[in-house]
């Protein structure tokens, strides 16, 4: 090899090489296009290419839902760390410790109270970043705490769901949260308070089979996967090709399982309107939507026609 190949070319490449941060780009899970992280910040984690609504961390969800500076997070009840002494490739206690260190959360549900367009509300947000948003005893305790707070404040309860289902490390204790949360929903109904569910991608398993489908008003973000078992599992079981868009928000809206499909940038105002219609609470200083509007918004929200 010549000195041009061995010496000059590496020198030129070294001069031209630029340091590119690892977190500069991300990949859309729907269309697989590369998207700038800064672009996603502007569009509220919505893909600018296909309009897919990506997962959102708990803190951002609270910031985008409540009026600016109007909410307070609450401390949630503690539960037994490892009721079954479960271990697979790792101890359950180790998995919990790692998830808590990574997310700063105690479990997969966080609760806050504040105002949405001026209306008082209690909001619970499922954290998919915490063990895929799985449902365990910690989530059950947090849900009941949110219900009791809503009843105490005479405020509606809004919950954002995002879950892979029950938490296998807690076995039947996890499954017991299904009837427990259902009782919590009934407590709200007995108190005459609205229960509003916003389903996000994905909402599956025991969560979709319990409190996620019991809302007085069922709202979903566009293209969210909503169901019990995944489409591939169903296809393998029934040995039939499923319809296009099966278990996605728009399909469920067409078949009467949802009331609305609302884009993320419009969620705060939509929740405010729904709360205003379902309660007689004074709105106080009503905020307008202060969320950033994308320069090229996607298609409008889809709502079932009234008859």
C-alpha positions, 0 to 999 in steps of 0.5 A: 500500500502507498503512503497516500493510503496508509498516511494521507487518507487517515489524516484527511478522514480525521480532519473531516470527522465530526463528533455526532451525539448519540442522542441526536436522532431517534427511530420512529417505531411505526414508519421507521424513519429517522427523526431529530430529537429536537424535532420531536420536542417541538411536535410533542413526541409525534412523528412528523413523517407518519403522525405516530404518537410515541411514548411519553415520560410521566413528567412530560405528560403531566406538563402537557396535560395540566395548566402551566405551574398548576399541578402537584404530585402526591406521594403514593402508598408503599407496598411489599417489595417482593411478596412472592420472592420471585426470581427469573434471570434476576431477582425481582427486587433487583429489577425494581431497584434498577427501574426506580433508579432509571426512572425516578419513580416508585412504580408504574403509576404516578398521580398529581392534582391540579387544573386542566383549562381552569377545571380542578382534576386528578390525573394518573399517568401510567409509566411505560418506562417503568417495567413496561408499565406493568400492573402490580400491587404498587399500581393498585395502591396508587390507583386507589389513592388517586380515586380517594383523592378525587373523591376528597376534592370532588374532582374528576379522575383522568388516567393515561394508560400505557401498559404491557399488562400484568406483572408476572413477578407478582403472579396472582397478586398482580391479577387481583389488581384487576377487580381492585381497580374496578372497585375503585372505578365504582367508588367514583361512580357512586360519588357521582364523579367523572372517570375519563380514560385516555388510552395511549400506545400500547394499552394491553393485557390486564390493564385493558381488561379492567380499568382502562375500558371502564371510563365514562368517556373513552379517548385515545391517541391516534394509531395507539395499539389497544387490546388484550392479546397482541395481533400476532398472538390472535392470528396464530390462535384463530389462524385467520388474517386480521383486518387492516388496522385491527386493535388500533385507535381508529378501528376501535372508534369505528366499532364503538369501543371509543368516543374520540381519537384526539391528537396529542396537541389537542388533548388538554383543551379536549379534556377541559371541554369534557370536564366542563360538560360533565361537572358543574365546577367553576373553571376559574381562570381558563387557560388556552392551549399553550402547547407548541403547534407543529408547523405542519399538523397532521389530520384533524381529530376523529370523533364519532358522528352524533345522531 
